[in-house]
Amino acid sequence: MGMGHGYIGNKDDHLKRLRRIEGQIRGLQRMVEQEEYCIDILTQVSAATKALQSVALGLLDEHLTHCVVRAAAAGGEDADRKVREASEAIARLVRS
């Protein structure tokens, strides 16, 4: 078994935040079911989106400081792959 992913040390925090976001999404579903005002729904969509982006940035930071740094220290193809993965993840976040 490997040394674990970079986020393992904060796994409980990530799960807590994701459960909170899950609750936000359920709230959005209720708002639509109850036919609430569209701007109020959009405001809550924005809040949920920001919360997800915050989780993503935290995971990315942990990936860079743990997985990429470890691979870079070892060098070789794995280092190149980890850097490429991180770059692609950053590009996806920027586009979202």
mmCIF file as gemmi writes it, N, C-alpha and C atoms, coordinates in Angstrom:
data_model
loop_
_atom_site.group_PDB
_atom_site.id
_atom_site.type_symbol
_atom_site.label_atom_id
_atom_site.label_alt_id
_atom_site.label_comp_id
_atom_site.label_asym_id
_atom_site.label_entity_id
_atom_site.label_seq_id
_atom_site.pdbx_PDB_ins_code
_atom_site.Cartn_x
_atom_site.Cartn_y
_atom_site.Cartn_z
_atom_site.occupancy
_atom_site.B_iso_or_equiv
_atom_site.pdbx_formal_charge
_atom_site.auth_seq_id
_atom_site.auth_asym_id
_atom_site.pdbx_PDB_model_num
ATOM 1 N N . MET Axp A 1 ? 0.845 -1.195 0 1 0 ? 1 A 1
ATOM 2 C CA . MET Axp A 1 ? 0 0 0 1 0 ? 1 A 1
ATOM 3 C C . MET Axp A 1 ? 0.877 1.241 0 1 0 ? 1 A 1
ATOM 4 N N . GLY Axp A 2 ? 0.465 2.308 -0.683 1 0 ? 2 A 1
ATOM 5 C CA . GLY Axp A 2 ? 1.253 3.529 -0.81 1 0 ? 2 A 1
ATOM 6 C C . GLY Axp A 2 ? 1.247 4.359 0.457 1 0 ? 2 A 1
ATOM 7 N N . MET Axp A 3 ? 1.805 5.552 0.345 1 0 ? 3 A 1
ATOM 8 C CA . MET Axp A 3 ? 1.909 6.436 1.497 1 0 ? 3 A 1
ATOM 9 C C . MET Axp A 3 ? 0.631 7.224 1.736 1 0 ? 3 A 1
ATOM 10 N N . GLY Axp A 4 ? -0.376 7.039 0.929 1 0 ? 4 A 1
ATOM 11 C CA . GLY Axp A 4 ? -1.625 7.764 1.114 1 0 ? 4 A 1
ATOM 12 C C . GLY Axp A 4 ? -1.661 9.032 0.283 1 0 ? 4 A 1
ATOM 13 N N . HIS Axp A 5 ? -2.852 9.505 0.098 1 0 ? 5 A 1
ATOM 14 C CA . HIS Axp A 5 ? -3.054 10.725 -0.677 1 0 ? 5 A 1
ATOM 15 C C . HIS Axp A 5 ? -2.81 11.941 0.208 1 0 ? 5 A 1
ATOM 16 N N . GLY Axp A 6 ? -2.514 13.069 -0.423 1 0 ? 6 A 1
ATOM 17 C CA . GLY Axp A 6 ? -2.181 14.28 0.304 1 0 ? 6 A 1
ATOM 18 C C . GLY Axp A 6 ? -3.279 14.801 1.207 1 0 ? 6 A 1
ATOM 19 N N . TYR Axp A 7 ? -4.523 14.482 0.909 1 0 ? 7 A 1
ATOM 20 C CA . TYR Axp A 7 ? -5.641 15.017 1.691 1 0 ? 7 A 1
ATOM 21 C C . TYR Axp A 7 ? -5.978 14.188 2.926 1 0 ? 7 A 1
ATOM 22 N N . ILE Axp A 8 ? -5.339 13.025 3.09 1 0 ? 8 A 1
ATOM 23 C CA . ILE Axp A 8 ? -5.714 12.096 4.161 1 0 ? 8 A 1
ATOM 24 C C . ILE Axp A 8 ? -5.69 12.769 5.534 1 0 ? 8 A 1
ATOM 25 N N . GLY Axp A 9 ? -4.717 13.638 5.77 1 0 ? 9 A 1
ATOM 26 C CA . GLY Axp A 9 ? -4.634 14.308 7.061 1 0 ? 9 A 1
ATOM 27 C C . GLY Axp A 9 ? -5.82 15.204 7.349 1 0 ? 9 A 1
ATOM 28 N N . ASN Axp A 10 ? -6.51 15.649 6.303 1 0 ? 10 A 1
ATOM 29 C CA . ASN Axp A 10 ? -7.678 16.522 6.457 1 0 ? 10 A 1
ATOM 30 C C . ASN Axp A 10 ? -8.963 15.856 5.98 1 0 ? 10 A 1
ATOM 31 N N . LYS Axp A 11 ? -8.945 14.545 5.895 1 0 ? 11 A 1
ATOM 32 C CA . LYS Axp A 11 ? -10.083 13.807 5.35 1 0 ? 11 A 1
ATOM 33 C C . LYS Axp A 11 ? -11.388 14.151 6.065 1 0 ? 11 A 1
ATOM 34 N N . ASP Axp A 12 ? -11.375 14.166 7.392 1 0 ? 12 A 1
ATOM 35 C CA . ASP Axp A 12 ? -12.606 14.449 8.135 1 0 ? 12 A 1
ATOM 36 C C . ASP Axp A 12 ? -13.124 15.852 7.845 1 0 ? 12 A 1
ATOM 37 N N . ASP Axp A 13 ? -12.21 16.824 7.74 1 0 ? 13 A 1
ATOM 38 C CA . ASP Axp A 13 ? -12.622 18.189 7.409 1 0 ? 13 A 1
ATOM 39 C C . ASP Axp A 13 ? -13.258 18.251 6.022 1 0 ? 13 A 1
ATOM 40 N N . HIS Axp A 14 ? -12.634 17.558 5.064 1 0 ? 14 A 1
ATOM 41 C CA . HIS Axp A 14 ? -13.192 17.543 3.706 1 0 ? 14 A 1
ATOM 42 C C . HIS Axp A 14 ? -14.579 16.904 3.698 1 0 ? 14 A 1
ATOM 43 N N . LEU Axp A 15 ? -14.718 15.784 4.414 1 0 ? 15 A 1
ATOM 44 C CA . LEU Axp A 15 ? -16.02 15.114 4.459 1 0 ? 15 A 1
ATOM 45 C C . LEU Axp A 15 ? -17.079 15.997 5.102 1 0 ? 15 A 1
ATOM 46 N N . LYS Axp A 16 ? -16.71 16.714 6.154 1 0 ? 16 A 1
ATOM 47 C CA . LYS Axp A 16 ? -17.647 17.617 6.825 1 0 ? 16 A 1
ATOM 48 C C . LYS Axp A 16 ? -18.111 18.713 5.866 1 0 ? 16 A 1
ATOM 49 N N . ARG Axp A 17 ? -17.158 19.281 5.124 1 0 ? 17 A 1
ATOM 50 C CA . ARG Axp A 17 ? -17.5 20.343 4.179 1 0 ? 17 A 1
ATOM 51 C C . ARG Axp A 17 ? -18.373 19.807 3.053 1 0 ? 17 A 1
ATOM 52 N N . LEU Axp A 18 ? -18.05 18.603 2.563 1 0 ? 18 A 1
ATOM 53 C CA . LEU Axp A 18 ? -18.845 18.012 1.484 1 0 ? 18 A 1
ATOM 54 C C . LEU Axp A 18 ? -20.259 17.682 1.953 1 0 ? 18 A 1
ATOM 55 N N . ARG Axp A 19 ? -20.397 17.249 3.201 1 0 ? 19 A 1
ATOM 56 C CA . ARG Axp A 19 ? -21.745 16.984 3.729 1 0 ? 19 A 1
ATOM 57 C C . ARG Axp A 19 ? -22.542 18.28 3.848 1 0 ? 19 A 1
ATOM 58 N N . ARG Axp A 20 ? -21.867 19.354 4.219 1 0 ? 20 A 1
ATOM 59 C CA . ARG Axp A 20 ? -22.532 20.657 4.298 1 0 ? 20 A 1
ATOM 60 C C . ARG Axp A 20 ? -22.992 21.081 2.901 1 0 ? 20 A 1
ATOM 61 N N . ILE Axp A 21 ? -22.14 20.865 1.897 1 0 ? 21 A 1
ATOM 62 C CA . ILE Axp A 21 ? -22.507 21.197 0.508 1 0 ? 21 A 1
ATOM 63 C C . ILE Axp A 21 ? -23.671 20.332 0.053 1 0 ? 21 A 1
ATOM 64 N N . GLU Axp A 22 ? -23.656 19.06 0.442 1 0 ? 22 A 1
ATOM 65 C CA . GLU Axp A 22 ? -24.765 18.17 0.105 1 0 ? 22 A 1
ATOM 66 C C . GLU Axp A 22 ? -26.079 18.723 0.663 1 0 ? 22 A 1
ATOM 67 N N . GLY Axp A 23 ? -26.028 19.256 1.872 1 0 ? 23 A 1
ATOM 68 C CA . GLY Axp A 23 ? -27.207 19.884 2.461 1 0 ? 23 A 1
ATOM 69 C C . GLY Axp A 23 ? -27.638 21.112 1.673 1 0 ? 23 A 1
ATOM 70 N N . GLN Axp A 24 ? -26.651 21.892 1.2 1 0 ? 24 A 1
ATOM 71 C CA . GLN Axp A 24 ? -26.979 23.06 0.375 1 0 ? 24 A 1
ATOM 72 C C . GLN Axp A 24 ? -27.7 22.631 -0.899 1 0 ? 24 A 1
ATOM 73 N N . ILE Axp A 25 ? -27.232 21.553 -1.496 1 0 ? 25 A 1
ATOM 74 C CA . ILE Axp A 25 ? -27.848 21.069 -2.745 1 0 ? 25 A 1
ATOM 75 C C . ILE Axp A 25 ? -29.272 20.597 -2.477 1 0 ? 25 A 1
ATOM 76 N N . ARG Axp A 26 ? -29.47 19.906 -1.366 1 0 ? 26 A 1
ATOM 77 C CA . ARG Axp A 26 ? -30.837 19.494 -1.019 1 0 ? 26 A 1
ATOM 78 C C . ARG Axp A 26 ? -31.73 20.724 -0.82 1 0 ? 26 A 1
ATOM 79 N N . GLY Axp A 27 ? -31.161 21.753 -0.21 1 0 ? 27 A 1
ATOM 80 C CA . GLY Axp A 27 ? -31.907 23.001 -0.035 1 0 ? 27 A 1
ATOM 81 C C . GLY Axp A 27 ? -32.287 23.619 -1.363 1 0 ? 27 A 1
ATOM 82 N N . LEU Axp A 28 ? -31.386 23.542 -2.321 1 0 ? 28 A 1
ATOM 83 C CA . LEU Axp A 28 ? -31.688 24.047 -3.669 1 0 ? 28 A 1
ATOM 84 C C . LEU Axp A 28 ? -32.847 23.274 -4.294 1 0 ? 28 A 1
ATOM 85 N N . GLN Axp A 29 ? -32.832 21.953 -4.121 1 0 ? 29 A 1
ATOM 86 C CA . GLN Axp A 29 ? -33.919 21.147 -4.655 1 0 ? 29 A 1
ATOM 87 C C . GLN Axp A 29 ? -35.25 21.558 -4.037 1 0 ? 29 A 1
ATOM 88 N N . ARG Axp A 30 ? -35.259 21.786 -2.72 1 0 ? 30 A 1
ATOM 89 C CA . ARG Axp A 30 ? -36.483 22.226 -2.045 1 0 ? 30 A 1
ATOM 90 C C . ARG Axp A 30 ? -36.943 23.584 -2.567 1 0 ? 30 A 1
ATOM 91 N N . MET Axp A 31 ? -35.978 24.477 -2.785 1 0 ? 31 A 1
ATOM 92 C CA . MET Axp A 31 ? -36.328 25.814 -3.293 1 0 ? 31 A 1
ATOM 93 C C . MET Axp A 31 ? -37.026 25.714 -4.648 1 0 ? 31 A 1
ATOM 94 N N . VAL Axp A 32 ? -36.524 24.839 -5.524 1 0 ? 32 A 1
ATOM 95 C CA . VAL Axp A 32 ? -37.152 24.669 -6.842 1 0 ? 32 A 1
ATOM 96 C C . VAL Axp A 32 ? -38.522 24.009 -6.676 1 0 ? 32 A 1
ATOM 97 N N . GLU Axp A 33 ? -38.592 22.972 -5.821 1 0 ? 33 A 1
ATOM 98 C CA . GLU Axp A 33 ? -39.881 22.309 -5.594 1 0 ? 33 A 1
ATOM 99 C C . GLU Axp A 33 ? -40.924 23.286 -5.08 1 0 ? 33 A 1
ATOM 100 N N . GLN Axp A 34 ? -40.493 24.222 -4.244 1 0 ? 34 A 1
ATOM 101 C CA . GLN Axp A 34 ? -41.419 25.195 -3.653 1 0 ? 34 A 1
ATOM 102 C C . GLN Axp A 34 ? -41.579 26.444 -4.515 1 0 ? 34 A 1
ATOM 103 N N . GLU Axp A 35 ? -40.962 26.391 -5.7 1 0 ? 35 A 1
ATOM 104 C CA . GLU Axp A 35 ? -41.083 27.464 -6.69 1 0 ? 35 A 1
ATOM 105 C C . GLU Axp A 35 ? -40.694 28.828 -6.126 1 0 ? 35 A 1
ATOM 106 N N . GLU Axp A 36 ? -39.562 28.854 -5.437 1 0 ? 36 A 1
ATOM 107 C CA . GLU Axp A 36 ? -39.07 30.109 -4.877 1 0 ? 36 A 1
ATOM 108 C C . GLU Axp A 36 ? -38.513 31 -5.984 1 0 ? 36 A 1
ATOM 109 N N . TYR Axp A 37 ? -38.293 32.249 -5.639 1 0 ? 37 A 1
ATOM 110 C CA . TYR Axp A 37 ? -37.832 33.269 -6.584 1 0 ? 37 A 1
ATOM 111 C C . TYR Axp A 37 ? -36.485 32.874 -7.189 1 0 ? 37 A 1
ATOM 112 N N . CYS Axp A 38 ? -36.378 32.987 -8.512 1 0 ? 38 A 1
ATOM 113 C CA . CYS Axp A 38 ? -35.203 32.503 -9.238 1 0 ? 38 A 1
ATOM 114 C C . CYS Axp A 38 ? -33.904 33.158 -8.756 1 0 ? 38 A 1
ATOM 115 N N . ILE Axp A 39 ? -33.921 34.438 -8.425 1 0 ? 39 A 1
ATOM 116 C CA . ILE Axp A 39 ? -32.706 35.102 -7.977 1 0 ? 39 A 1
ATOM 117 C C . ILE Axp A 39 ? -32.242 34.529 -6.635 1 0 ? 39 A 1
ATOM 118 N N . ASP Axp A 40 ? -33.178 34.188 -5.768 1 0 ? 40 A 1
ATOM 119 C CA . ASP Axp A 40 ? -32.811 33.565 -4.494 1 0 ? 40 A 1
ATOM 120 C C . ASP Axp A 40 ? -32.165 32.196 -4.725 1 0 ? 40 A 1
ATOM 121 N N . ILE Axp A 41 ? -32.686 31.446 -5.677 1 0 ? 41 A 1
ATOM 122 C CA . ILE Axp A 41 ? -32.109 30.146 -6.015 1 0 ? 41 A 1
ATOM 123 C C . ILE Axp A 41 ? -30.711 30.336 -6.589 1 0 ? 41 A 1
ATOM 124 N N . LEU Axp A 42 ? -30.564 31.29 -7.496 1 0 ? 42 A 1
ATOM 125 C CA . LEU Axp A 42 ? -29.249 31.551 -8.091 1 0 ? 42 A 1
ATOM 126 C C . LEU Axp A 42 ? -28.226 31.973 -7.037 1 0 ? 42 A 1
ATOM 127 N N . THR Axp A 43 ? -28.654 32.723 -6.053 1 0 ? 43 A 1
ATOM 128 C CA . THR Axp A 43 ? -27.762 33.131 -4.969 1 0 ? 43 A 1
ATOM 129 C C . THR Axp A 43 ? -27.251 31.901 -4.218 1 0 ? 43 A 1
ATOM 130 N N . GLN Axp A 44 ? -28.141 30.954 -3.979 1 0 ? 44 A 1
ATOM 131 C CA . GLN Axp A 44 ? -27.74 29.731 -3.278 1 0 ? 44 A 1
ATOM 132 C C . GLN Axp A 44 ? -26.873 28.826 -4.162 1 0 ? 44 A 1
ATOM 133 N N . VAL Axp A 45 ? -27.14 28.81 -5.468 1 0 ? 45 A 1
ATOM 134 C CA . VAL Axp A 45 ? -26.28 28.068 -6.4 1 0 ? 45 A 1
ATOM 135 C C . VAL Axp A 45 ? -24.87 28.636 -6.35 1 0 ? 45 A 1
ATOM 136 N N . SER Axp A 46 ? -24.766 29.941 -6.329 1 0 ? 46 A 1
ATOM 137 C CA . SER Axp A 46 ? -23.461 30.598 -6.255 1 0 ? 46 A 1
ATOM 138 C C . SER Axp A 46 ? -22.722 30.217 -4.97 1 0 ? 46 A 1
ATOM 139 N N . ALA Axp A 47 ? -23.442 30.194 -3.861 1 0 ? 47 A 1
ATOM 140 C CA . ALA Axp A 47 ? -22.827 29.82 -2.582 1 0 ? 47 A 1
ATOM 141 C C . ALA Axp A 47 ? -22.33 28.38 -2.614 1 0 ? 47 A 1
ATOM 142 N N . ALA Axp A 48 ? -23.118 27.471 -3.175 1 0 ? 48 A 1
ATOM 143 C CA . ALA Axp A 48 ? -22.713 26.066 -3.265 1 0 ? 48 A 1
ATOM 144 C C . ALA Axp A 48 ? -21.513 25.906 -4.197 1 0 ? 48 A 1
ATOM 145 N N . THR Axp A 49 ? -21.516 26.662 -5.288 1 0 ? 49 A 1
ATOM 146 C CA . THR Axp A 49 ? -20.403 26.62 -6.231 1 0 ? 49 A 1
ATOM 147 C C . THR Axp A 49 ? -19.115 27.089 -5.563 1 0 ? 49 A 1
ATOM 148 N N . LYS Axp A 50 ? -19.193 28.181 -4.809 1 0 ? 50 A 1
ATOM 149 C CA . LYS Axp A 50 ? -18.017 28.69 -4.102 1 0 ? 50 A 1
ATOM 150 C C . LYS Axp A 50 ? -17.523 27.679 -3.073 1 0 ? 50 A 1
ATOM 151 N N . ALA Axp A 51 ? -18.449 27.013 -2.397 1 0 ? 51 A 1
ATOM 152 C CA . ALA Axp A 51 ? -18.063 26.009 -1.409 1 0 ? 51 A 1
ATOM 153 C C . ALA Axp A 51 ? -17.336 24.838 -2.076 1 0 ? 51 A 1
ATOM 154 N N . LEU Axp A 52 ? -17.835 24.39 -3.223 1 0 ? 52 A 1
ATOM 155 C CA . LEU Axp A 52 ? -17.166 23.313 -3.958 1 0 ? 52 A 1
ATOM 156 C C . LEU Axp A 52 ? -15.792 23.757 -4.454 1 0 ? 52 A 1
ATOM 157 N N . GLN Axp A 53 ? -15.703 24.993 -4.935 1 0 ? 53 A 1
ATOM 158 C CA . GLN Axp A 53 ? -14.408 25.5 -5.389 1 0 ? 53 A 1
ATOM 159 C C . GLN Axp A 53 ? -13.413 25.556 -4.244 1 0 ? 53 A 1
ATOM 160 N N . SER Axp A 54 ? -13.875 25.893 -3.063 1 0 ? 54 A 1
ATOM 161 C CA . SER Axp A 54 ? -13.007 25.938 -1.892 1 0 ? 54 A 1
ATOM 162 C C . SER Axp A 54 ? -12.468 24.548 -1.559 1 0 ? 54 A 1
ATOM 163 N N . VAL Axp A 55 ? -13.328 23.544 -1.631 1 0 ? 55 A 1
ATOM 164 C CA . VAL Axp A 55 ? -12.883 22.165 -1.407 1 0 ? 55 A 1
ATOM 165 C C . VAL Axp A 55 ? -11.864 21.778 -2.478 1 0 ? 55 A 1
ATOM 166 N N . ALA Axp A 56 ? -12.155 22.125 -3.719 1 0 ? 56 A 1
ATOM 167 C CA . ALA Axp A 56 ? -11.247 21.786 -4.818 1 0 ? 56 A 1
ATOM 168 C C . ALA Axp A 56 ? -9.881 22.434 -4.627 1 0 ? 56 A 1
ATOM 169 N N . LEU Axp A 57 ? -9.86 23.695 -4.234 1 0 ? 57 A 1
ATOM 170 C CA . LEU Axp A 57 ? -8.583 24.385 -4.022 1 0 ? 57 A 1
ATOM 171 C C . LEU Axp A 57 ? -7.8 23.768 -2.875 1 0 ? 57 A 1
ATOM 172 N N . GLY Axp A 58 ? -8.494 23.369 -1.832 1 0 ? 58 A 1
ATOM 173 C CA . GLY Axp A 58 ? -7.822 22.697 -0.72 1 0 ? 58 A 1
ATOM 174 C C . GLY Axp A 58 ? -7.204 21.377 -1.153 1 0 ? 58 A 1
ATOM 175 N N . LEU Axp A 59 ? -7.962 20.597 -1.918 1 0 ? 59 A 1
ATOM 176 C CA . LEU Axp A 59 ? -7.436 19.32 -2.42 1 0 ? 59 A 1
ATOM 177 C C . LEU Axp A 59 ? -6.259 19.546 -3.357 1 0 ? 59 A 1
ATOM 178 N N . LEU Axp A 60 ? -6.361 20.559 -4.195 1 0 ? 60 A 1
ATOM 179 C CA . LEU Axp A 60 ? -5.268 20.864 -5.113 1 0 ? 60 A 1
ATOM 180 C C . LEU Axp A 60 ? -4.011 21.254 -4.349 1 0 ? 60 A 1
ATOM 181 N N . ASP Axp A 61 ? -4.165 22.098 -3.341 1 0 ? 61 A 1
ATOM 182 C CA . ASP Axp A 61 ? -3.029 22.502 -2.531 1 0 ? 61 A 1
ATOM 183 C C . ASP Axp A 61 ? -2.371 21.289 -1.872 1 0 ? 61 A 1
ATOM 184 N N . GLU Axp A 62 ? -3.189 20.406 -1.327 1 0 ? 62 A 1
ATOM 185 C CA . GLU Axp A 62 ? -2.65 19.206 -0.691 1 0 ? 62 A 1
ATOM 186 C C . GLU Axp A 62 ? -1.977 18.301 -1.711 1 0 ? 62 A 1
ATOM 187 N N . HIS Axp A 63 ? -2.539 18.222 -2.908 1 0 ? 63 A 1
ATOM 188 C CA . HIS Axp A 63 ? -1.921 17.408 -3.96 1 0 ? 63 A 1
ATOM 189 C C . HIS Axp A 63 ? -0.551 17.97 -4.326 1 0 ? 63 A 1
ATOM 190 N N . LEU Axp A 64 ? -0.484 19.292 -4.473 1 0 ? 64 A 1
ATOM 191 C CA . LEU Axp A 64 ? 0.795 19.912 -4.836 1 0 ? 64 A 1
ATOM 192 C C . LEU Axp A 64 ? 1.84 19.735 -3.735 1 0 ? 64 A 1
ATOM 193 N N . THR Axp A 65 ? 1.446 19.989 -2.496 1 0 ? 65 A 1
ATOM 194 C CA . THR Axp A 65 ? 2.419 19.958 -1.408 1 0 ? 65 A 1
ATOM 195 C C . THR Axp A 65 ? 2.782 18.55 -0.973 1 0 ? 65 A 1
ATOM 196 N N . HIS Axp A 66 ? 1.996 17.571 -1.334 1 0 ? 66 A 1
ATOM 197 C CA . HIS Axp A 66 ? 2.284 16.191 -0.917 1 0 ? 66 A 1
ATOM 198 C C . HIS Axp A 66 ? 2.69 15.333 -2.114 1 0 ? 66 A 1
ATOM 199 N N . CYS Axp A 67 ? 1.754 15.08 -2.997 1 0 ? 67 A 1
ATOM 200 C CA . CYS Axp A 67 ? 1.965 14.144 -4.105 1 0 ? 67 A 1
ATOM 201 C C . CYS Axp A 67 ? 2.994 14.658 -5.11 1 0 ? 67 A 1
ATOM 202 N N . VAL Axp A 68 ? 2.847 15.912 -5.536 1 0 ? 68 A 1
ATOM 203 C CA . VAL Axp A 68 ? 3.747 16.449 -6.556 1 0 ? 68 A 1
ATOM 204 C C . VAL Axp A 68 ? 5.151 16.64 -5.989 1 0 ? 68 A 1
ATOM 205 N N . VAL Axp A 69 ? 5.24 17.182 -4.785 1 0 ? 69 A 1
ATOM 206 C CA . VAL Axp A 69 ? 6.562 17.392 -4.182 1 0 ? 69 A 1
ATOM 207 C C . VAL Axp A 69 ? 7.275 16.063 -3.995 1 0 ? 69 A 1
ATOM 208 N N . ARG Axp A 70 ? 6.568 15.048 -3.514 1 0 ? 70 A 1
ATOM 209 C CA . ARG Axp A 70 ? 7.176 13.728 -3.316 1 0 ? 70 A 1
ATOM 210 C C . ARG Axp A 70 ? 7.646 13.135 -4.647 1 0 ? 70 A 1
ATOM 211 N N . ALA Axp A 71 ? 6.815 13.249 -5.676 1 0 ? 71 A 1
ATOM 212 C CA . ALA Axp A 71 ? 7.185 12.715 -6.991 1 0 ? 71 A 1
ATOM 213 C C . ALA Axp A 71 ? 8.35 13.495 -7.584 1 0 ? 71 A 1
ATOM 214 N N . ALA Axp A 72 ? 8.348 14.812 -7.402 1 0 ? 72 A 1
ATOM 215 C CA . ALA Axp A 72 ? 9.439 15.636 -7.938 1 0 ? 72 A 1
ATOM 216 C C . ALA Axp A 72 ? 10.761 15.266 -7.276 1 0 ? 72 A 1
ATOM 217 N N . ALA Axp A 73 ? 10.721 14.973 -5.985 1 0 ? 73 A 1
ATOM 218 C CA . ALA Axp A 73 ? 11.943 14.582 -5.276 1 0 ? 73 A 1
ATOM 219 C C . ALA Axp A 73 ? 12.478 13.261 -5.815 1 0 ? 73 A 1
ATOM 220 N N . ALA Axp A 74 ? 11.567 12.368 -6.203 1 0 ? 74 A 1
ATOM 221 C CA . ALA Axp A 74 ? 11.982 11.074 -6.758 1 0 ? 74 A 1
ATOM 222 C C . ALA Axp A 74 ? 12.422 11.203 -8.21 1 0 ? 74 A 1
ATOM 223 N N . GLY Axp A 75 ? 11.847 12.2 -8.923 1 0 ? 75 A 1
ATOM 224 C CA . GLY Axp A 75 ? 12.203 12.421 -10.321 1 0 ? 75 A 1
ATOM 225 C C . GLY Axp A 75 ? 11.585 11.393 -11.254 1 0 ? 75 A 1
ATOM 226 N N . GLY Axp A 76 ? 11.959 11.475 -12.497 1 0 ? 76 A 1
ATOM 227 C CA . GLY Axp A 76 ? 11.525 10.5 -13.502 1 0 ? 76 A 1
ATOM 228 C C . GLY Axp A 76 ? 10.147 10.773 -14.062 1 0 ? 76 A 1
ATOM 229 N N . GLU Axp A 77 ? 9.596 9.725 -14.69 1 0 ? 77 A 1
ATOM 230 C CA . GLU Axp A 77 ? 8.316 9.84 -15.379 1 0 ? 77 A 1
ATOM 231 C C . GLU Axp A 77 ? 7.166 10.143 -14.431 1 0 ? 77 A 1
ATOM 232 N N . ASP Axp A 78 ? 7.215 9.586 -13.213 1 0 ? 78 A 1
ATOM 233 C CA . ASP Axp A 78 ? 6.142 9.839 -12.253 1 0 ? 78 A 1
ATOM 234 C C . ASP Axp A 78 ? 6.067 11.325 -11.921 1 0 ? 78 A 1
ATOM 235 N N . ALA Axp A 79 ? 7.211 11.969 -11.785 1 0 ? 79 A 1
ATOM 236 C CA . ALA Axp A 79 ? 7.231 13.41 -11.495 1 0 ? 79 A 1
ATOM 237 C C . ALA Axp A 79 ? 6.589 14.178 -12.647 1 0 ? 79 A 1
ATOM 238 N N . ASP Axp A 80 ? 6.959 13.845 -13.86 1 0 ? 80 A 1
ATOM 239 C CA . ASP Axp A 80 ? 6.378 14.511 -15.03 1 0 ? 80 A 1
ATOM 240 C C . ASP Axp A 80 ? 4.864 14.314 -15.068 1 0 ? 80 A 1
ATOM 241 N N . ARG Axp A 81 ? 4.43 13.093 -14.776 1 0 ? 81 A 1
ATOM 242 C CA . ARG Axp A 81 ? 2.994 12.788 -14.804 1 0 ? 81 A 1
ATOM 243 C C . ARG Axp A 81 ? 2.246 13.571 -13.729 1 0 ? 81 A 1
ATOM 244 N N . LYS Axp A 82 ? 2.804 13.629 -12.522 1 0 ? 82 A 1
ATOM 245 C CA . LYS Axp A 82 ? 2.143 14.355 -11.425 1 0 ? 82 A 1
ATOM 246 C C . LYS Axp A 82 ? 2.026 15.849 -11.734 1 0 ? 82 A 1
ATOM 247 N N . VAL Axp A 83 ? 3.07 16.427 -12.299 1 0 ? 83 A 1
ATOM 248 C CA . VAL Axp A 83 ? 3.024 17.848 -12.66 1 0 ? 83 A 1
ATOM 249 C C . VAL Axp A 83 ? 1.986 18.074 -13.751 1 0 ? 83 A 1
ATOM 250 N N . ARG Axp A 84 ? 1.947 17.18 -14.738 1 0 ? 84 A 1
ATOM 251 C CA . ARG Axp A 84 ? 0.974 17.302 -15.829 1 0 ? 84 A 1
ATOM 252 C C . ARG Axp A 84 ? -0.457 17.171 -15.276 1 0 ? 84 A 1
ATOM 253 N N . GLU Axp A 85 ? -0.684 16.211 -14.379 1 0 ? 85 A 1
ATOM 254 C CA . GLU Axp A 85 ? -2.001 16.051 -13.764 1 0 ? 85 A 1
ATOM 255 C C . GLU Axp A 85 ? -2.416 17.326 -13.02 1 0 ? 85 A 1
ATOM 256 N N . ALA Axp A 86 ? -1.478 17.894 -12.264 1 0 ? 86 A 1
ATOM 257 C CA . ALA Axp A 86 ? -1.776 19.116 -11.51 1 0 ? 86 A 1
ATOM 258 C C . ALA Axp A 86 ? -2.105 20.262 -12.456 1 0 ? 86 A 1
ATOM 259 N N . SER Axp A 87 ? -1.344 20.389 -13.521 1 0 ? 87 A 1
ATOM 260 C CA . SER Axp A 87 ? -1.604 21.454 -14.499 1 0 ? 87 A 1
ATOM 261 C C . SER Axp A 87 ? -2.975 21.293 -15.132 1 0 ? 87 A 1
ATOM 262 N N . GLU Axp A 88 ? -3.337 20.066 -15.462 1 0 ? 88 A 1
ATOM 263 C CA . GLU Axp A 88 ? -4.649 19.814 -16.062 1 0 ? 88 A 1
ATOM 264 C C . GLU Axp A 88 ? -5.774 20.103 -15.066 1 0 ? 88 A 1
ATOM 265 N N . ALA Axp A 89 ? -5.557 19.744 -13.801 1 0 ? 89 A 1
ATOM 266 C CA . ALA Axp A 89 ? -6.558 20.03 -12.775 1 0 ? 89 A 1
ATOM 267 C C . ALA Axp A 89 ? -6.739 21.53 -12.6 1 0 ? 89 A 1
ATOM 268 N N . ILE Axp A 90 ? -5.64 22.266 -12.6 1 0 ? 90 A 1
ATOM 269 C CA . ILE Axp A 90 ? -5.717 23.73 -12.484 1 0 ? 90 A 1
ATOM 270 C C . ILE Axp A 90 ? -6.477 24.307 -13.67 1 0 ? 90 A 1
ATOM 271 N N . ALA Axp A 91 ? -6.187 23.813 -14.854 1 0 ? 91 A 1
ATOM 272 C CA . ALA Axp A 91 ? -6.893 24.289 -16.054 1 0 ? 91 A 1
ATOM 273 C C . ALA Axp A 91 ? -8.39 24.032 -15.944 1 0 ? 91 A 1
ATOM 274 N N . ARG Axp A 92 ? -8.795 22.856 -15.429 1 0 ? 92 A 1
ATOM 275 C CA . ARG Axp A 92 ? -10.229 22.565 -15.261 1 0 ? 92 A 1
ATOM 276 C C . ARG Axp A 92 ? -10.86 23.51 -14.25 1 0 ? 92 A 1
ATOM 277 N N . LEU Axp A 93 ? -10.153 23.794 -13.173 1 0 ? 93 A 1
ATOM 278 C CA . LEU Axp A 93 ? -10.693 24.711 -12.163 1 0 ? 93 A 1
ATOM 279 C C . LEU Axp A 93 ? -10.85 26.119 -12.721 1 0 ? 93 A 1
ATOM 280 N N . VAL Axp A 94 ? -9.896 26.549 -13.506 1 0 ? 94 A 1
ATOM 281 C CA . VAL Axp A 94 ? -9.953 27.892 -14.074 1 0 ? 94 A 1
ATOM 282 C C . VAL Axp A 94 ? -11.122 28.008 -15.051 1 0 ? 94 A 1
ATOM 283 N N . ARG Axp A 95 ? -11.396 26.942 -15.794 1 0 ? 95 A 1
ATOM 284 C CA . ARG Axp A 95 ? -12.495 26.963 -16.76 1 0 ? 95 A 1
ATOM 285 C C . ARG Axp A 95 ? -13.86 26.857 -16.094 1 0 ? 95 A 1
ATOM 286 N N . SER Axp A 96 ? -13.916 26.344 -14.869 1 0 ? 96 A 1
ATOM 287 C CA . SER Axp A 96 ? -15.223 26.111 -14.227 1 0 ? 96 A 1
ATOM 288 C C . SER Axp A 96 ? -15.782 27.366 -13.6 1 0 ? 96 A 1
